[in-house]
Amino acid sequence: MSEVTKEDLELINKHTRRELKADEVYTFPLVLCTNQVDRDFERFDDNALDELAVLCIGKTVIRDHIWSADNQTARIYRTQVENKGAGVKHLTAFAYLPVTDSTKDFIAQLDAGIKKEVSIGCAAQQAVCSICGKSRQDCMHVAGRMYSGDMCVYTLKGITDAYEVSFVAVPAQPDAGVIKSFNVRKSYTEGEEEQNTVQGAGTALDERLVEAEIKNIERKMNYEYQMQ
């Protein structure tokens, strides 16, 4: 749990019907996404992170991307893009929820690291192919496949909306999730450098490529259907 400051309360109370006190809320930081390649062989560009930082303010935190009021668990009140060094950037958010009898179990799961991984739901204008530079719907390359020694990756550009952030079991982005508050403060002050590496070989990579190709075909079919 992060210390709830006066500044935190001012931001939180912009989203409440009555002014809450520090002992009435629980706050926690989480990495929403990064500019690194994820499990779907996609990545956000730096501008997309900045756009999401604005759009995610006030958005709800739910469970398993199920858009139900019963699944709402918290709300985002502050965001910032962090430069982690070596070209790596994280979009970090701070969320709050009320401390009540009904939320104590969930708070305990957060503190224990059980509820941790998250995934962001958003809309982008373009997914640009790293091989040919065309939008996904206009190119024939398959995400995750190698072309003349280069892996096909799609870069998401022009974020038009942020729907929600969701707790999930397996996020598309390996680094997305709840983080310890002291790590966040350390990165603010010391500029700690981290470099992500993509790992995977053999059967696991083959399975990812198959899944990526299936997703690529489904996206093309969905786009063609929408254009009809």
Residue, then its C-alpha position, 0 to 999 in steps of 0.5 A: m500500500s502506498e502512503v496516501t498524501k494530500e495530493d493523492l486525496e485531491l486527485i482521488n476526490k475528483h472522482t468521488r461523490r463525497e470527499l474521502k479521508a486518507d484512512e478510507v482509501y487504499t492506493f496501489p501503483l501498477v505498470l499498465c504497459t510498456n513500449q516493448v514487444d509483447r506476447d502478441f508481437e505488438r508494441f506501443d510507440d512512445n507517443a501512444l504511451d503519452e496518449l494513454a497516460v491522459l486517456c487512462i485517468g479516471k478509468t475503471v480497473i476490472r477483472d478479466h476484461i469482463w465489462s460488468a459493474d460487479n467486476q469493478t475493483a478500483r479506479i485510476y487517479r494518476t498516471q505517468v510515463e517513466n523512462k527506465g533507460a536503454g530505450v525502455k519506457h513504462l506507463t505507470a498508474f496509481a489506482y484507489l479503492p475504498v477500504t471496506d469489509s467487502t474489499k478487505d479480501f481483495i486488498a489482502q490479495l494485492d498485498a500478497g502478490i496474488k492479484k498482480e498481472v494487468s492488461i489494458g483495453c484500448a483502441a488504436q488508429q493503426a498497427v504498423c508492420s515493422i517489415c513493410g511499414k504498412s498498416r496491418q490490414d494492408c500488409m501480408h506479413v505475419a506477426g512473430r514470423m522472421y523475414s530475412g532475419d527480422m521479426c515481424v512486429y506491429t507497432l500501435k499508433g494513435i490511441t483513440d480511447a482507453y476502455e479499462v484496465s483489467f486484472v488477468a492471469v496472463p497479460a499480453q505484456p509480461d511487465a504489466g502489473v502491480i508493483k511495489s510502491f518503493n520501487v516506483r519511488k526509487s525509479y523516480t529519484e535514481g533513474e534506475e535502468e532496466q532492459n527487457t529481453v525477449q525469451g523463448a525457444g523451441t516448442a514454446l516459440d513455435e506455439r506462439l508463432v502459430e497463435a500469432e498467425i491465427k490472430n493475424i488471420e482473424r484480424k484481417m477477416n474481421y477488418e474485411y468484414q467491417m469494410q463490407 
